[in-house]
Amino acid sequence: MADYFTRFSCLLDVGTPDKAARALEAFMALRNDADADADAATEDLHCGFDLSIQNDPSGSTLWIHDDGNGDTEAVIRFVLRLAEELDLTGLWGFSYALTCSRPRIEAFGGGAHVLDLGARRLIGATSSQDWLVDALNGEDAHA
């Protein structure tokens, strides 16, 4: 039996150590709420990734990474929530890899997501698997 994994590791600079501490508190509150409450909507906000303040507890950069099998959609929801709560602006994004413990057809790939933090929305995404299918079907492969 094969195991499938989504892996990522990215940084988000929230601007100040105070905002980073608030982001970490929000993440821990979600994790604690999910442990105490089986509500799937709450659990979805934190499952599939881990978060810490990069390098120094008094820093402003968050390290967001998979916790063994990442959930990119949960990262997007959480970062957009932080953008609202911390009044973040600008573009931010991350890439991810799809891997498998055994050789399987269509089990490897990856992609990337770009968010507009000020507009609080996802503005673009790409998947290497989708790109490959499009390219092999003669569609524009330069994107």
Buried (B, 14 or more C-beta within 10 A) or exposed (E): EEEEBBBBBBEBBBBEBEBBBBBBEBBEEBBEBBEEEEEEEBBBBBBBBBBBBBEEEEBBBBBBBBEEBBBBEBBBBBBBBBBEEBEBEEEBBBBBBBBBEEEEEEBBBBBBBEBBBEEBEBEEBBBBBEBEEBEEEEEEEEE
